[in-house]
Amino acid sequence: MKNKISTLFLILILLVFISCEKIIFDFRNKYLGNWEFDVSDRHEVYNTAQGFHDTIILSIYHGKISYGSKHSAIKFQGEGFSQEFSIDKDGVIIPENDYGPNYSESGGFEGNKVFRYHYYHHWGATRQYVATDIEGVKE
């Protein structure tokens, strides 16, 4: 009788864990949920009529962070905005690419309620560049 109760108890515990949205013991769990993202996209390009000019686009998105497609990835998703990052166990972004000395990508979580990210890519000897900054606060 005691074995049947123990077995039934274990089955119930397993069902509870299986039905949860979060993966048990996953280091990304503390970042999941609803967030507000401030996104700044900047780029400088050459236009034959105007010469060089900057363009800055500032956007605010409300969305959520969920599991990404890779084991160490998280996905930022809001209306009109989606971005996936790989992070390490400390919440620091793992750069996906290395485009050389004119490229930088850095950032990560500060605790479990703040996220900061910076991306910069400058094309060779020209003045053209793109830069993205994201700041997020957990709601």
C-alpha positions as CSV (number, residue, x, y, z in Angstrom):
1,M,0.0,0.0,0.0
2,K,2.8,2.4,0.9
3,N,4.5,1.7,-2.5
4,K,1.3,2.6,-4.3
5,I,1.0,5.9,-2.5
6,S,4.7,6.7,-3.1
7,T,4.3,5.9,-6.8
8,L,1.1,7.9,-7.1
9,F,2.8,10.9,-5.3
10,L,5.8,10.7,-7.7
11,I,3.5,10.6,-10.8
12,L,1.6,13.7,-9.5
13,I,4.9,15.6,-8.9
14,L,6.1,14.7,-12.4
15,L,2.8,15.9,-13.9
16,V,3.1,19.2,-12.1
17,F,6.6,19.8,-13.5
18,I,5.7,18.7,-17.0
19,S,2.7,21.1,-17.1
20,C,4.8,24.1,-16.1
21,E,5.8,26.7,-18.8
22,K,9.3,27.0,-17.4
23,I,12.0,24.4,-17.7
24,I,13.1,23.1,-14.3
25,F,16.6,24.3,-13.2
26,D,17.1,26.4,-16.3
27,F,19.4,29.5,-15.7
28,R,17.2,31.5,-18.1
29,N,14.1,31.2,-16.0
30,K,14.8,34.4,-13.9
31,Y,14.7,36.5,-17.1
32,L,11.4,35.2,-18.5
33,G,8.3,37.4,-18.4
34,N,6.9,40.7,-19.5
35,W,9.4,43.5,-20.3
36,E,9.5,47.0,-21.7
37,F,12.3,47.6,-24.2
38,D,13.7,51.0,-25.3
39,V,15.4,50.4,-28.7
40,S,17.6,53.0,-30.4
41,D,18.7,52.3,-34.0
42,R,21.2,54.6,-35.5
43,H,23.0,54.6,-38.8
44,E,25.0,57.0,-40.9
45,V,25.0,56.4,-44.6
46,Y,26.2,58.3,-47.6
47,N,23.5,59.9,-49.8
48,T,24.7,61.4,-53.1
49,A,22.2,64.4,-52.7
50,Q,22.9,65.1,-49.0
51,G,26.3,63.6,-48.3
52,F,26.7,61.8,-45.0
53,H,23.7,61.9,-42.7
54,D,22.6,60.2,-39.5
55,T,19.3,58.5,-38.9
56,I,18.1,57.8,-35.4
57,I,15.0,55.8,-34.7
58,L,13.8,55.5,-31.1
59,S,11.2,52.9,-30.3
60,I,9.5,51.5,-27.1
61,Y,8.2,48.0,-27.2
62,H,6.2,46.1,-24.6
63,G,6.8,42.4,-24.9
64,K,8.1,39.3,-23.3
65,I,11.3,37.3,-23.0
66,S,10.9,33.6,-23.6
67,Y,13.2,30.7,-24.4
68,G,15.2,31.0,-27.6
69,S,15.7,28.3,-30.2
70,K,19.1,27.2,-28.7
71,H,19.7,25.9,-25.2
72,S,21.5,29.1,-24.1
73,A,19.3,31.6,-26.0
74,I,16.5,33.9,-25.0
75,K,14.1,35.7,-27.3
76,F,12.8,39.2,-26.9
77,Q,9.4,39.5,-28.6
78,G,7.1,42.5,-28.8
79,E,4.7,43.9,-31.4
80,G,7.0,44.9,-34.3
81,F,10.2,43.7,-32.6
82,S,11.9,40.4,-32.2
83,Q,15.5,39.6,-31.3
84,E,17.2,36.5,-30.1
85,F,20.4,36.4,-28.0
86,S,22.6,33.7,-26.6
87,I,23.6,34.3,-23.0
88,D,25.9,32.6,-20.5
89,K,24.9,31.5,-17.0
90,D,25.7,35.0,-15.7
91,G,23.3,36.6,-18.2
92,V,26.0,38.1,-20.3
93,I,25.5,38.1,-24.1
94,I,27.6,35.7,-26.1
95,P,28.4,37.5,-29.4
96,E,27.2,35.5,-32.4
97,N,29.6,36.9,-35.0
98,D,33.0,38.5,-35.1
99,Y,33.3,40.9,-38.0
100,G,36.7,42.1,-37.0
101,P,38.0,45.4,-35.4
102,N,35.1,47.5,-36.7
103,Y,32.5,45.5,-34.8
104,S,31.4,45.3,-31.2
105,E,28.6,43.6,-29.5
106,S,28.2,43.5,-25.7
107,G,25.7,43.6,-22.9
108,G,23.5,41.4,-20.7
109,F,21.3,41.3,-17.7
110,E,22.0,43.4,-14.6
111,G,20.3,41.3,-11.9
112,N,17.1,39.8,-13.2
113,K,15.2,43.1,-13.9
114,V,17.4,45.1,-16.2
115,F,18.9,44.4,-19.6
116,R,21.4,46.5,-21.6
117,Y,22.7,45.7,-25.1
118,H,25.0,47.5,-27.5
119,Y,25.8,46.6,-31.1
120,Y,28.1,48.6,-33.4
121,H,29.4,47.9,-36.9
122,H,31.5,50.3,-38.9
123,W,32.3,49.6,-42.5
124,G,36.0,49.8,-43.2
125,A,37.5,53.2,-44.2
126,T,34.1,54.9,-44.7
127,R,32.1,56.8,-42.2
128,Q,29.1,54.5,-42.5
129,Y,28.0,52.6,-39.5
130,V,25.0,51.0,-37.8
131,A,24.4,50.9,-34.1
132,T,21.7,49.4,-31.9
133,D,21.1,50.0,-28.2
134,I,18.5,48.1,-26.2
135,E,17.5,48.8,-22.6
136,G,14.9,46.6,-21.0
137,V,13.1,46.7,-17.7
138,K,11.1,43.8,-16.4
139,E,7.5,44.8,-15.7
